Amino acid sequence: MRHQTGVVWTLLALAGCGAAETRVDNQAAVADPALLEAIIEDVRVGWEQGDGTAFYAHFLDWDGARYFEGGGQNVGLQDLVENHVEPEAELGLRLGFSNIQTHFEGGFAWAVVDTDIQLTTGDGRDIHNQGHGTYLFRWVDGAWKVVHTQSASRPARPAEGSD
């Protein structure tokens, strides 16, 4: 219960980020899961290719933005792209998102995803992790913008019956 309360407070705090009040003009158009899923796919492809274009297009680079993965964080969008996205692509990152679930509350939305991460480190070690991620969005100037991400993963378990 304590964990759920913390998540709720985090969501409420982030919903207020950006200071400016936003107006939602067309609720039916805004609450379209396909819009969030397209952003997440653009981010996935950009991450694999080490191309920050999708991040700069879809993320709201607000003062104080922090993005978490595992125990680490990136402060600001440029830090995320230059010190996380680009280096991981150089390691042959293969990133999969599945079981995407979207939720909308007016000008605020979030998506939870299952993740599959594979790459080979600089010293030749193969990494295959699976986990979960969360994307938080705000409706800003007629588009959904990512305001925060968090993901966690651990080594993938071998499939049943495999050696």
MOBELRA-V265945 format. One line per field, one symbol per residue. psi: psi as a letter, one per 30 degrees, with the letter a starting at -180 (. if undefined). burial: b if it has 16 or more other C-alpha atoms within 10 Angstrom, else e. A space follows every 10 residues. Layout:
# MOBELRA-V265945
psi=???
burial=???
This chain:
# MOBELRA-V265945
psi=eeeeeeeeee eeeffflfek klkjejeeee hjeeeeeeee eeeeeeeefh jfeeefefkj ilkgkkkkkb gllkjleeee eegeeeeeef ghkjkkklhk klkkibgkll kklkkjkklk lfggkkkjll bllkkklkjk hglkkkfklk lkllkkkkkk fl.
burial=eeeeeeeeee beebbeebee eeebeeeeeb bebeebbebb ebbbbbbbbb bbebbeebbb beeebbbbee eeebebbeeb beebbbebbe bebbbbbeeb ebbbebbbbb bbbbbbbbbb eeeeeeebbb bbbbbbbbbb eeebbbbbbb bbbeeeeeee eee
